[in-house]
Amino acid sequence: MDAAPRPFGELPLDPELGVPVPFACGTPAWNDRHSGGPRDGSAPSVRRLDGRRVTQCALSRVCGVCGAGLGRPIAFLGSRLEADRNAFHFPPSHLSCAESLLDAVRGLSGTVLGQEDHVDSWKIVTTAGFEYVRPGKEDLDKRPTFEPNSLLSA
């Protein structure tokens, strides 16, 4: 298993984009099937989420960026659409981790952090709690979401 948690400055860099790869996007030990890289065997990338890590963040209440345990406030980083829907795809994070990650991905072209489309306007929302919602058979989007339930800031 890879070393987690890690401070933001010690996260591995995405080989394509040169930005830190958060815990929820996989780990540097990607060639070990038990370590948490993409299931297709490719290197972890800031472009996509690793479903196993996303679930681990939800069930173990660990930060999607650094992998350490969460306290309060809990931050969610996502698109303006996700904030308006109150349903985020990127896992909960420490506020400082979410701010650091936003600084790293802001301005990148293409999709990042598991988004299906390019995000022009990112939003950080803080909360005291959240629900982890797995998609149902009838849902078009088969990705799980995180729904903040005690908003502190929007």
Sequence and secondary structure as in RCSB ss.txt:
>XXXX:A:sequence
MDAAPRPFGELPLDPELGVPVPFACGTPAWNDRHSGGPRDGSAPSVRRLDGRRVTQCALSRVCGVCGAGLGRPIA
FLGSRLEADRNAFHFPPSHLSCAESLLDAVRGLSGTVLGQEDHVDSWKIVTTAGFEYVRPGKEDLDKRPTFEPNS
LLSA
>XXXX:A:secstr
    S  GGGS B TTT SB  GGG  S TTSTTT   TTS    TTS  HHHHHHHHHHTB TTT  B  SSEE
EEEEHHHHHHT BSS  EEHHHHHHHHHHHTT  S  TT SS  SSEEEEEES EEEE   TT S  S EEEESS
EEE 
